[in-house]
Amino acid sequence: MAVIEKIKSKGIPVVVVLISGRPMIINSALKDANAFVAAWLPGTEGEGVADVLFGDYKFTGKLSHSWPDSMEQIPINFGDKNYNPLFKYGYGLSY
């Protein structure tokens, strides 16, 4: 049994936190996760990410670009003829 399956079998939620400066192909990570957080260049300490993960602040943020589903979609732009991204332009949360 894979590590993630063991964790989930105990009822522990799995959160994927991607720290990057651009969209990545994340399909394999998403299939095992209960939640996904894109932490765009959070700095050296990542304190802001920890604050929302532990509930001190609410999650907010919307994509200012489209997030590709596969390498074949790159580049992907809103309005493209075959526009079908993993996450569309403007996807995200706000409270």
C-alpha positions in Angstrom: 0.0 0.0 0.0 1.4 3.4 -1.0 2.1 6.0 1.7 -0.7 8.3 0.6 -3.2 5.4 0.6 -2.1 4.5 4.2 -2.6 8.1 5.3 -6.0 8.4 3.7 -7.1 5.0 5.1 -6.7 6.5 8.6 -9.0 9.4 7.7 -6.2 11.9 7.5 -6.8 14.5 4.7 -4.0 14.9 2.1 -3.2 18.4 1.0 -0.8 19.0 -1.9 1.0 22.4 -1.6 2.8 23.3 -4.8 5.5 25.9 -4.4 6.4 27.3 -7.8 6.3 30.3 -10.0 4.4 28.9 -12.9 1.7 26.3 -13.6 3.0 22.7 -13.5 1.4 19.5 -14.8 -0.1 18.2 -11.6 -2.7 15.6 -12.6 -1.0 12.7 -10.7 -0.8 14.7 -7.5 -4.4 15.9 -7.7 -5.8 12.3 -8.0 -4.6 11.4 -4.5 -5.2 14.8 -2.8 -8.2 16.0 -0.8 -7.1 19.6 -1.5 -4.6 21.5 -3.6 -2.9 24.8 -2.9 -0.8 26.7 -5.4 1.6 28.7 -3.2 3.2 31.2 -5.7 6.7 32.0 -4.5 5.8 32.3 -0.8 9.2 33.6 0.3 11.9 32.0 2.4 9.7 31.2 5.4 6.4 30.4 3.8 4.6 31.9 6.8 1.6 33.0 4.8 1.0 29.5 3.5 1.2 28.0 7.0 -1.3 30.7 8.3 -4.0 29.6 5.9 -3.2 25.8 6.2 -3.7 26.1 10.0 -6.9 28.2 9.7 -5.5 31.6 10.9 -6.6 33.2 7.6 -9.0 32.2 4.9 -7.8 31.0 1.5 -8.2 33.5 -1.3 -6.9 33.8 -4.8 -8.0 33.5 -8.4 -5.9 32.5 -11.4 -4.7 35.3 -13.6 -4.0 32.7 -16.3 -5.2 29.3 -17.5 -3.7 26.2 -16.0 -2.8 23.5 -18.6 -4.0 19.9 -18.3 -1.1 18.5 -20.3 2.1 19.5 -22.0 0.3 19.3 -25.3 -1.8 22.3 -24.3 1.2 24.6 -23.8 0.8 27.5 -24.5 -2.9 27.7 -23.5 -4.8 31.0 -23.6 -8.3 32.0 -22.8 -10.2 32.0 -26.1 -8.1 29.4 -27.9 -10.1 27.2 -30.3 -9.7 24.0 -28.2 -9.7 25.8 -24.8 -10.1 23.0 -22.2 -7.6 23.7 -19.4 -7.3 21.8 -16.1 -8.3 25.1 -14.3 -9.8 28.0 -16.3 -8.8 31.6 -16.2 -10.2 33.1 -13.0 -10.6 29.8 -11.2 -10.1 30.0 -7.4 -11.6 31.1 -4.1 -12.7 34.3 -2.6 -14.6 35.0 0.7 
